[in-house]
Amino acid sequence: MGIMIMGIDTGASITNITLMGDAKMTIADGSYFTTDDAGADVMVIGQALADENSLNIGSTVDIEDTTVEVIGIYDSGQLFGIT
């Protein structure tokens, strides 16, 4: 299964973000994107993906030769889009 990558308006409120299956996301660890993150190679990932890949806040992942840092981990009550 592929991983969905999306861009988010850094001014958006986290309470306005709905995921697949109408799930709402809450930040379980770290932080959500802010305007300070504009242009930075950072990501917010789901708890299940973090657990599966032993990723924590500050972990880095290579995505097509770009090192991207985990700044937040969210929980939606879903496992890879499945309730």
C-alpha positions in Angstrom: 0.0 0.0 0.0 1.4 3.4 -0.9 1.6 6.3 1.4 -0.4 9.4 0.7 1.5 12.7 0.8 -0.4 16.0 0.9 0.3 19.6 1.4 -1.7 21.5 4.0 -2.4 25.2 4.5 -0.2 26.0 7.5 -2.8 28.4 8.7 -5.5 25.7 8.9 -6.8 24.6 12.2 -6.2 21.0 13.1 -9.9 20.7 14.1 -10.8 21.3 10.4 -8.9 18.3 9.1 -10.9 15.3 8.1 -9.2 12.1 6.9 -10.5 9.2 4.9 -13.7 7.7 6.4 -14.6 11.1 8.0 -12.1 10.5 10.9 -10.8 13.5 12.7 -7.1 13.8 13.5 -5.6 14.8 16.8 -1.9 15.3 17.5 -0.7 12.5 19.8 2.9 13.7 20.0 4.9 16.7 18.7 3.2 19.4 16.8 1.2 20.2 13.7 2.5 22.3 10.8 2.9 26.0 11.5 3.9 28.9 9.2 7.5 28.5 10.5 7.5 25.1 8.7 6.9 26.7 5.3 9.7 25.4 3.0 11.0 23.0 5.6 11.3 19.3 4.9 9.1 18.1 7.7 6.1 15.8 8.1 3.2 14.8 10.3 2.5 11.1 10.2 -0.2 8.7 11.5 0.4 6.8 14.8 0.0 3.4 13.0 2.7 4.3 10.4 5.0 5.6 13.2 4.5 2.4 15.2 5.0 0.2 12.2 8.3 1.9 11.2 9.6 2.8 14.7 9.4 6.5 14.0 9.3 9.2 16.7 9.5 13.0 16.8 12.9 13.9 15.4 13.2 10.7 13.3 14.1 11.3 9.7 13.0 9.5 6.5 14.5 9.6 3.1 11.9 10.5 0.4 13.3 10.6 -3.1 16.8 11.8 -1.9 15.3 14.3 0.5 15.6 13.9 4.3 12.3 14.7 5.9 11.9 15.1 9.7 9.0 13.9 11.7 7.6 16.9 13.7 4.2 15.4 14.6 2.4 12.2 15.0 -1.4 12.2 14.8 -4.1 9.7 15.9 -7.4 9.3 14.0 -8.6 6.0 15.4 -7.9 4.5 12.0 -5.3 2.0 10.8 -4.1 3.2 7.3 -7.5 4.6 6.4 -9.5 1.6 7.7 -11.8 2.1 10.7 
